[in-house]
Amino acid sequence: MSKQVKKTTDERYSSRRFRKARVRKKLSGTPERPRMNIFRSNSHFNIQLIDDDSGMTIVQCSTTEKDLRGTIKPNLEGAQKLGKIVADRAIQKNIKKVVFDRNGFRYHGVIKAFADSAREAGLTI
């Protein structure tokens, strides 16, 4: 019987970097269909809609913004609220389709809740 060894923080970070690189080599954002990059930590979410052709961030939203600080927590409910906010901001800039970049995170839990709420609010992922 083999004993499962728990990964250290450095190993988890390194694994996520490799997953991120594997996903990113297949994705690219354009002005018509920008890349929606999501980053989550234990205490915050950061979302950017990026045009990779020009290297510009078109829309961004974060739980560290002055208006949202303290009101949105990094849980399922917070991800759903943030998905609606990002979708509204994108639609105001005439963006209806995006490419979803999960940034090496598994597509479940808060990442999935965020994507589903953005879809419900009108974005095509």
C-alpha positions in Angstrom: 0.0 0.0 0.0 1.5 3.3 -1.1 1.4 6.3 1.2 0.1 9.6 -0.3 2.4 12.5 0.4 1.0 15.9 0.8 2.4 18.5 -1.6 4.2 21.6 -0.2 3.2 25.1 -1.1 6.1 25.4 -3.6 5.0 22.1 -5.4 1.4 23.3 -5.6 2.5 26.7 -7.0 4.8 25.0 -9.5 2.0 22.6 -10.6 -0.4 25.4 -11.2 2.3 27.3 -13.2 2.6 24.2 -15.5 -1.2 23.9 -15.9 -1.4 27.6 -16.6 1.2 27.4 -19.3 -0.5 24.4 -20.9 -3.8 26.2 -21.0 -2.4 29.6 -22.1 -0.5 28.2 -25.2 -4.0 27.4 -26.7 -5.8 30.6 -25.8 -5.5 34.1 -27.1 -7.7 37.2 -26.8 -8.6 39.5 -29.6 -10.4 42.8 -29.6 -13.7 41.1 -30.7 -13.3 38.2 -28.3 -11.0 39.1 -25.4 -9.5 36.6 -22.9 -11.2 36.5 -19.5 -8.5 35.8 -17.1 -9.5 34.9 -13.5 -7.2 34.8 -10.5 -8.4 33.6 -7.1 -6.6 33.6 -3.8 -7.9 32.7 -0.3 -9.0 36.2 0.2 -9.6 37.9 -3.2 -10.7 37.5 -6.8 -9.2 39.4 -9.8 -10.8 39.3 -13.2 -9.5 40.9 -16.4 -10.7 41.0 -20.0 -7.5 41.2 -22.0 -6.8 41.9 -25.7 -3.6 39.9 -26.3 -3.1 41.5 -29.8 -2.4 45.0 -28.2 -1.6 43.8 -24.7 -4.3 45.9 -23.2 -6.7 45.2 -20.4 -10.2 46.2 -21.6 -12.3 45.5 -18.4 -11.2 44.6 -14.9 -12.9 43.8 -11.7 -11.5 42.9 -8.3 -12.7 42.3 -4.8 -10.1 44.9 -3.7 -11.8 47.8 -5.5 -13.0 50.6 -3.3 -16.7 50.0 -4.1 -16.5 46.2 -3.6 -14.0 45.9 -0.8 -15.6 44.1 2.2 -18.9 43.4 0.4 -17.8 40.4 -1.7 -16.1 37.5 -0.2 -14.1 34.8 -2.1 -16.8 32.1 -1.9 -19.6 30.8 -4.2 -21.9 33.8 -3.6 -19.1 36.3 -4.1 -18.1 34.6 -7.3 -21.6 34.8 -8.6 -21.9 38.5 -7.7 -18.6 39.2 -9.4 -19.6 37.3 -12.5 -22.6 39.5 -12.9 -20.6 42.7 -12.3 -17.9 41.7 -14.9 -20.5 40.7 -17.5 -22.3 44.1 -17.0 -19.1 46.0 -17.5 -18.2 44.0 -20.5 -21.6 44.5 -22.1 -21.2 48.2 -21.5 -18.0 48.1 -23.6 -19.9 46.1 -26.4 -18.2 42.8 -25.6 -20.6 39.8 -25.7 -18.1 36.9 -26.4 -15.0 36.1 -24.4 -12.5 33.3 -24.2 -12.3 31.9 -20.6 -8.8 31.5 -19.2 -9.1 29.6 -15.9 -5.4 30.4 -15.2 -4.4 26.9 -14.1 -7.3 26.6 -11.6 -9.6 23.6 -11.8 -13.0 24.3 -13.4 -15.1 23.6 -10.3 -16.4 25.4 -7.2 -15.9 29.2 -7.3 -14.4 29.2 -10.8 -17.4 27.4 -12.2 -19.9 29.5 -10.2 -18.2 32.7 -11.6 -18.4 31.4 -15.2 -22.0 30.3 -14.9 -23.1 33.7 -13.4 -21.3 35.6 -16.2 -23.1 33.4 -18.8 -26.5 34.1 -17.1 -25.7 37.9 -17.2 -25.3 37.8 -21.0 -21.7 36.8 -21.8 -20.9 34.0 -24.2 -18.0 31.9 -22.9 
